[in-house]
């Protein structure tokens, strides 16, 4: 017997932003009598109250209900006849502003990269915005490049200069910190250690011999 059963809300238990219909509310109420029911959705607590809680039949065991608004960053349980928040993992206003500036800078970097001297030489595989004040890019060639949040064009030009220096020395960049203004800490690896970029060879059409008839 399953002890916990989890559901998405919109598009699963109910139409988007709509309350549970009578049949679904009755079935969920019965389910709470035999298992813990967990409902997760992107909406906040007031939406859950309107769509789900207010629709529960009288026989539902609300103590067996778990409600997780805002995609699971909050959790509510029914205890001693009332709903209470067990946790709420939310960004502070400052944390939200910082994350937004990081993401915006990453989008600007992607746009600048496509028009930069590095376009076509390396592939950007991953951008990490988890560290405050910097963006860490991982390339398909095995390099890790750190950028500051401002002036991506200048940093991309500096990257190309370091890249060209490595070619002359038969080395590849393992890591470089372009966020440092007056100096660029670089760690090298031999070019043979870098993942090879395989360019498919064009397929030549088969040659046909002429036959005399």
C-alpha positions, 0 to 999 in steps of 0.5 A: 500500500502506498503511504504517500501519493503526490500530484501536480495541480493544474492540468492534472487534478484540475484545469489551469487556475480552476477549482477541483470539480466535485468528482475529483474533490470527492476522490481526493477526500477518500484518498486522504483516508488511506494515504498522505496526499501531496499536491505541488503547484507553481501557485501560492497558498491563496490559489491552493485555498481557492482551488483545493482546500475549499473544495474538500468534502467534510469526510476528508482527513486534512491531517493527511494533506501536504500542500506545496505552493510555489513549486515546492519552496513552501510546505503547509500541513494541517495540524490541530484544526488549522493550516500552518507553514512548515517551511518557506525557502524564499529568496530575500529581496536582495538575493532575488535582485542579485540572481536577476542581475546574474541571469541578465548578464549571462544572457548578454554574454551569450548574445555578445559571444555570437558576434565575438572573435571566439565564435566558431572557435569554441562552444559554450556548453554551460553558464554557471550563475551561482557565484555572486559577481561572476559567470563561469562558462564551461566550453565543449573543449574543456575550458573553464572561463570566468567572466565579470558581469560587465563589458562582455565584449572586452572580456571576449576579446581578451579571451581571444588574445589568450587563445591565440597565445596558447595556439602559438605555444601549442597549449589549450586553456584549462581555466582563465579568470577574465573577471580580474581587471589588470591580470588574467590568471590562466591555467594551461593544458597541453593541446593534446590533452584537450578534447578534440573537435572532430569536423566531419569530412565531406562525403565524396560522390562515387565515381561511375565508369563509363561503359561502351555499349 
